Amino acid sequence: MPASTTTTTVLTARAFLLDMDGTIVNSDAVVERCWRRWAERNGLDPEEALKVVHGRQGYATMAVLLPDRPMEQNYADNKVMLAEETADTDGVVPVAGAPAFMAALAGRPHALVTSADAALARARMTAADLPMPEVRVTAECVGASKPDPEGFLKGAAELGFAPADCIVFEDSEAGIAAGRAAGMRVVGVGPRANAHEPTAYVPDLTHLTVTAQADGTLRLEITG
């Protein structure tokens, strides 16, 4: 049989913008438990609901699944959902390679850009034993959920870099679309990402090596 080949892609950037769930934190077990319950309460097929829950804020997912329901009810249900998810950290673990990846970013320009609110983000990052970035764009910080690019644009602005100087790390269709709409390159992470045309793709974060260069840029080596 032919020998397997390893390809290497190198990207450079001045800042990294990191999604949380599915990208650096594996919270799928909690997400699925909570959304299955919600789907059943609302007479929906849980398996169909789970196809669209990743990447968006909860109220936006509910609007997709129940397009005729008043938005006020989605906001109310979202508050309940956030409380349930924040209280449930059973099975929350780091994505493979996340501890080393985050350690490599210590002291370098990076931000968390997540559809979770601040309390949920802190609960999951703590449960996964990952350091919380100093710059965070959580649900409270934006007026529109991914796939709107607002969160990534705010993260780049707070770090002080142009969108073209940033690389986004995302796992979901909505997140990848948001990064691309922001004018940024996107590294897709995990099984949901590859179908949505990211700039580059990795199964997990063990395939990434980050090196800070003398001019302040970050060199990202992607192997696969």
Secondary structure as the mmCIF struct_conf table of DSSP 4:
data_model
#
loop_
_struct_conf.conf_type_id
_struct_conf.id
_struct_conf.beg_label_comp_id
_struct_conf.beg_label_asym_id
_struct_conf.beg_label_seq_id
_struct_conf.end_label_comp_id
_struct_conf.end_label_asym_id
_struct_conf.end_label_seq_id
HELX_LH_PP_P HELX_LH_PP_P1 PRO A 2 SER A 4
STRN STRN1 THR A 8 ALA A 13
BEND BEND1 ARG A 14 ARG A 14
STRN STRN2 ALA A 15 LEU A 18
STRN STRN3 ASP A 21 ASP A 21
TURN_TY1_P TURN_TY1_P1 GLY A 22 ILE A 24
STRN STRN4 VAL A 25 ASN A 26
HELX_RH_AL_P HELX_RH_AL_P1 ASP A 28 ARG A 41
TURN_TY1_P TURN_TY1_P2 ASN A 42 GLY A 43
HELX_RH_AL_P HELX_RH_AL_P2 PRO A 46 LEU A 50
TURN_TY1_P TURN_TY1_P3 LYS A 51 VAL A 52
BEND BEND2 HIS A 54 ARG A 56
HELX_RH_AL_P HELX_RH_AL_P3 GLY A 58 LEU A 65
BEND BEND3 LEU A 66 LEU A 66
TURN_TY1_P TURN_TY1_P4 PRO A 67 ASP A 68
BEND BEND4 ARG A 69 ARG A 69
HELX_RH_AL_P HELX_RH_AL_P4 MET A 71 ALA A 87
TURN_TY1_P TURN_TY1_P5 ASP A 90 GLY A 91
STRN STRN5 VAL A 93 PRO A 94
HELX_LH_PP_P HELX_LH_PP_P2 VAL A 95 VAL A 95
TURN_TY1_P TURN_TY1_P6 ALA A 96 GLY A 97
HELX_RH_AL_P HELX_RH_AL_P5 ALA A 98 LEU A 105
TURN_TY1_P TURN_TY1_P7 ALA A 106 GLY A 107
BEND BEND5 ARG A 108 PRO A 109
STRN STRN6 HIS A 110 VAL A 113
BEND BEND6 SER A 115 ALA A 116
HELX_RH_AL_P HELX_RH_AL_P6 ALA A 118 ALA A 127
TURN_TY1_P TURN_TY1_P8 ALA A 128 ASP A 129
HELX_LH_PP_P HELX_LH_PP_P3 PRO A 131 PRO A 133
BEND BEND7 GLU A 134 GLU A 134
STRN STRN7 VAL A 135 VAL A 137
HELX_RH_3T_P HELX_RH_3T_P1 ALA A 139 CYS A 141
BEND BEND8 GLY A 143 ALA A 144
TURN_TY1_P TURN_TY1_P9 LYS A 146 PRO A 147
BEND BEND9 ASP A 148 ASP A 148
TURN_TY1_P TURN_TY1_P10 PRO A 149 PRO A 149
HELX_RH_AL_P HELX_RH_AL_P7 GLU A 150 LEU A 159
TURN_TY1_P TURN_TY1_P11 GLY A 160 GLY A 160
HELX_RH_3T_P HELX_RH_3T_P2 PRO A 163 ASP A 165
STRN STRN8 CYS A 166 GLU A 170
BEND BEND10 SER A 172 SER A 172
HELX_RH_AL_P HELX_RH_AL_P8 GLU A 173 ALA A 181
TURN_TY1_P TURN_TY1_P12 ALA A 182 GLY A 183
STRN STRN9 ARG A 185 VAL A 189
BEND BEND11 GLY A 190 GLY A 190
TURN_TY1_P TURN_TY1_P13 PRO A 191 ALA A 193
HELX_RH_3T_P HELX_RH_3T_P3 ASN A 194 HIS A 196
BEND BEND12 THR A 199 THR A 199
STRN STRN10 ALA A 200 VAL A 202
BEND BEND13 PRO A 203 ASP A 204
HELX_RH_3T_P HELX_RH_3T_P4 LEU A 205 HIS A 207
STRN STRN11 LEU A 208 ALA A 212
TURN_TY1_P TURN_TY1_P14 ALA A 214 ASP A 215
BEND BEND14 GLY A 216 GLY A 216
STRN STRN12 LEU A 218 THR A 223
#
